[in-house]
């Protein structure tokens, strides 16, 4: 779960901002942050341009489709769908955490850390 997900959750739940506006605010926040991240990682020679170009194209298409779909859905339903999405992410994160704990315990038992 990334910071954008938490930002949307805080804006829509705690600050009671409409879901569409919370998601739009997240996108506005994300743009300069990602530009800085690309600049810093490029400077440190950590950018794989082939993967970056593919991710940029796929992300742009997905963002456009997501924005179109979100604009067609009423705010109440969008909030429910976002909650379901967060639920799926939570289950995935918990599974990953448990898997890492099991791997750590196994390595510890075998004398590897």
C-alpha positions in Angstrom: 0.0 0.0 0.0 1.5 3.3 -1.0 1.3 6.8 0.2 -1.3 7.8 -2.4 -3.7 5.1 -1.2 -3.3 6.4 2.4 -3.7 10.0 1.2 -7.0 9.2 -0.6 -8.2 7.3 2.5 -7.4 10.3 4.8 -8.9 12.8 2.5 -12.1 10.9 1.9 -12.6 9.4 5.3 -11.1 11.7 7.9 -11.5 15.0 6.1 -14.8 14.0 4.4 -13.7 15.2 1.0 -15.7 13.7 -1.9 -14.0 10.6 -3.4 -13.5 12.1 -6.9 -11.8 15.1 -5.4 -9.6 13.0 -3.1 -8.5 10.9 -6.0 -7.8 13.9 -8.2 -5.8 15.5 -5.4 -3.8 12.3 -5.2 -3.0 12.6 -8.9 -1.9 16.2 -8.5 0.3 15.3 -5.6 1.8 12.3 -7.5 2.9 14.2 -10.6 5.7 16.4 -9.1 6.7 13.6 -6.7 7.2 11.1 -9.5 9.1 13.7 -11.6 11.5 14.2 -8.7 11.9 10.5 -8.2 12.7 10.0 -11.9 15.2 12.8 -11.8 17.0 11.4 -8.7 17.0 7.8 -9.9 18.2 8.8 -13.4 21.0 10.8 -11.8 22.0 7.8 -9.8 21.8 5.6 -13.0 19.1 3.4 -11.5 16.6 3.8 -14.4 15.9 0.9 -16.8 14.6 3.0 -19.8 13.0 0.0 -21.6 10.9 -0.9 -18.5 10.3 2.8 -17.8 8.9 3.5 -21.3 6.6 0.4 -21.1 5.4 1.3 -17.6 4.8 4.9 -18.7 2.7 3.9 -21.7 0.8 1.3 -19.7 0.3 3.6 -16.8 -0.9 6.5 -19.0 -3.5 4.3 -20.8 -4.6 2.8 -17.5 -4.9 6.2 -15.8 -6.9 7.6 -18.7 -9.3 4.6 -18.6 -9.5 4.8 -14.8 -10.3 8.5 -14.9 -13.0 7.9 -17.5 -14.6 5.1 -15.5 -14.3 7.1 -12.2 -16.0 10.1 -13.8 -19.0 7.9 -14.8 -19.4 6.4 -11.3 -21.2 8.3 -8.5 -19.2 9.2 -5.5 -20.9 6.8 -3.1 -20.2 3.8 -5.3 -16.7 5.0 -6.1 -16.0 5.1 -2.3 -17.3 1.5 -2.0 -15.2 0.3 -4.9 -12.1 2.0 -3.4 -12.9 0.2 0.0 -13.0 -3.1 -1.8 -9.7 -2.3 -3.5 -8.1 -1.5 -0.2 -9.4 -4.8 1.2 -7.7 -6.7 -1.6 -4.5 -4.8 -1.0 -4.7 -5.5 2.7 -5.1 -9.3 2.2 -2.2 -9.3 -0.3 0.0 -7.4 2.1 -0.9 -9.6 5.1 -0.1 -12.7 3.0 3.3 -11.3 2.0 4.1 -10.4 5.6 3.2 -13.9 6.8 5.3 -15.4 4.0 8.3 -13.3 5.0 8.0 -14.2 8.7 7.8 -17.9 7.7 10.9 -17.6 5.5 12.8 -15.7 8.2 11.9 -18.4 10.8 13.0 -21.1 8.4 16.3 -19.4 7.7 16.8 -18.9 11.4 16.1 -22.5 12.1 18.6 -23.6 9.4 21.3 -21.2 10.8 21.0 -18.7 7.9 20.0 -15.2 8.4 
